[in-house]
Amino acid sequence: MNRGEQFFVIEGATRYEGECVWSRANESDGTSKPAYPVRIFVKSIRRCGLIGLVPLSQAKRLRIAQLAKQVLESKEGDGSIELLEGY
């Protein structure tokens, strides 16, 4: 099963928002747990500013995807997370 989640990352005075998708495995008791290594595909990342959401350069998308990866790793605990191409 794939799970999607919205996230935000704050770097300096700028807030970045995006969505990511990663895989989870269904247990026999109906619960869901991360399928390791968790693979994150960041579907979209945009900078939030006074004029709304602004598309980012490829290099900036990579930087924010790496920050989002760190945040999600801290939330998941003991699993590893791998960014896929297309972040």
N, C-alpha and C positions, 0 to 999 in steps of 0.2 A: 504494500500500500504506500502511496506517496502522500506526504503531508505538506501542506503549504502554510506559510506563516508570513505575516508582515513584520518588518523590523524597522528600527531607526537607530542611527549611529550619530553621535554628536562629536564633531571634531572642531575644536576652537569655538567660534561663535556660529558655526553652520551646522544645521541638522540635515541629515540625509535619510531618506525613506526608501524602502524597497520591499520586494517580496522574494521569498526563496522557497524551494521545494526540496525535501529530502525524504529518503525511504524509511519506512518503519515496518516491522514485521508483526503480524497478528499472532497472538498466543492462542492456545487451545481454549483458555478460559475467557476469551473475548477481549482481553486487554491488548494494548499495543506497546511495543518497545522499540527503541532504535535498532535498525539493522546495521551493524558495524562492518566496515567503516561507513559512517554516515556520509552521503554525498550531497553536497549543496549545490544547487544551480540557482544563481541569483537571477531572477527573471527581469527585474527592473530596479534601477537605482536612480534617484533624482535628487537634486539639491533643492531644499525648501528655502525660499527667500521672500522678500517683499513682493516680488512680481509673480509669485507662484512657483510651480515646479519647473526646473530647468534641466534639460538633458546634460549628461556629463561626458567628458572625453573618455576614451578607452583606458588611459592610464589612471584617471581618477576613479573610474568604476572598479578597477582592480584594487586600488588602495582601500576603498570603502568595502568591497567584498571581503578583503582580508580582515578588516576590522569587524565586520559582521560575523565572520567565521570565528573569531576569538570570543565574541559575545555568546554565540550559540554553543561553542565548546564549553564555556563556563556554565551555561544552563544545563547542558546534557550530562555533565559530570565526567564519567569515566570512558567516554567514547572518543574516537578520532573523527574528524570532519575533513573532507577533501573537497576543494573547489573544483568544479568542472569547467571546461572551456565554455565561454559564453557568459561568464559572470556578468 
